[in-house]
């Protein structure tokens, strides 16, 4: 099944919404509508430069079309971005526990801000 330009735009809009909700605006996000294997989208993040590229699949298999939703895909990729610094630390050959703790608490604070806003406590 081919995805449409409108699907791509819905995915990007959802990603940007969640990027804001998760306080990830220090990241520069670029978007492409192209080839992705075995997924609706994928993200490549450079935590050091705070640049991320989201590639939205231009096609998915008929089997993969079950459950396909560009809006949920955008949110999923924003959540991947939220965890990108943790992934980078996990890949590092030598990492400090302090760096890991700081990255974990950065995620926690972002989620607290989101939840406080949802509860009207913010």
N, C-alpha and C positions, 0 to 999 in steps of 0.2 A: 504494500500500500504506500502510495506517495503521500508525503505531508505537504501542506499548502503554505503559502506565504502568510496567510492569516493564522495558521497554527503556530508558525515561527514567531509571529508578532505577539500572540497570546502567551507563549512560553517566555519571551523576553520581558513582557509586561509583568508577569507573575514573578519572575526572577527579581526584577528591580523592586517590586513591592516588598518582597521578603528580604532583599538586601537592605532596604531601609528599615524594616521592622526589626531585623537582627543587628542593626547598627554596624553594618559592614560597608559604610560609605567611603572608607579609606581605600577601598579596592576599586581599581578601574576595571570595569567589565566590558569585554568585547564579545560580539555575537556573530556566529556563522551558521548558515543553513547548509549542511553538507553531509558527507558520509560518516556514519557512526556504525560500528559493528556491535550487534547484540545489546543495544540499549536505545532508548528514545533520545538521549542526549549524553554528553560527557563534558567534563570541565577540566581544564588544565590551569592550575594555579601556581603562581610564583609568589610565595609569601614574602620573600625579601623585597621584591619590587612592588608588591601589592597589585599585581596585574593578573587578571583571570580571563580566559577565553572559554566561552560556552559554545559548544557545537551542538546544534539541534539537528536531529536526524532528518535527512531529506526523504527517507523511506524506512519503513519497518515491515517485517514479515507479517503475513496474514495472521499467524498465531500471535505475534507480538501486538497486533492491533487490539486484542482483547485487553481491556483496562487502560488503553492508550488515552492520555489526557494531557494536553500541552500545559495547562495551568498547574497540575500537580508536578509535571516534569520541571517546570520553572522553579517551583518551591523546593523540589528535591535537589536541584543543582545549587540553589542558594544555601541549603543545609550542608551540602558538600563543601561549599566555600567556607562556611562557619568552622568546619573541622579541618580545613587545609593546613593551618599552622600545626595542629597536633600530628597530622600525617607527616609533615616535614620533620618534626622532632623524632617521630618513630623511625623514620628512615635514616636519621643521622647515626653515624658510626659511634660517635661519642656525644652524649648529651648530658646535660646536668639536670638533676632532679628539680632545681629551682626553675629552670626554663620550662619544664613540663608542668610544674605547679602553676606557673604564671599563665601558661596557655590554657590550662584547664579552667582556671579562675576567670580568664577573659571570656570563655564560653559561658560559664555560669552567670557572670554579670550581664552579658547580653541577653540571656534567657530571662533573668530576673527583671530586667528593664522591659522586655516584651510582656511578660506575665503581669507585672505591676500595671502596665498600661492597659492591659485587657481587663484587669480587675478594677480599674479606676483609682488605683492607689498611687499612680505616678504623677 
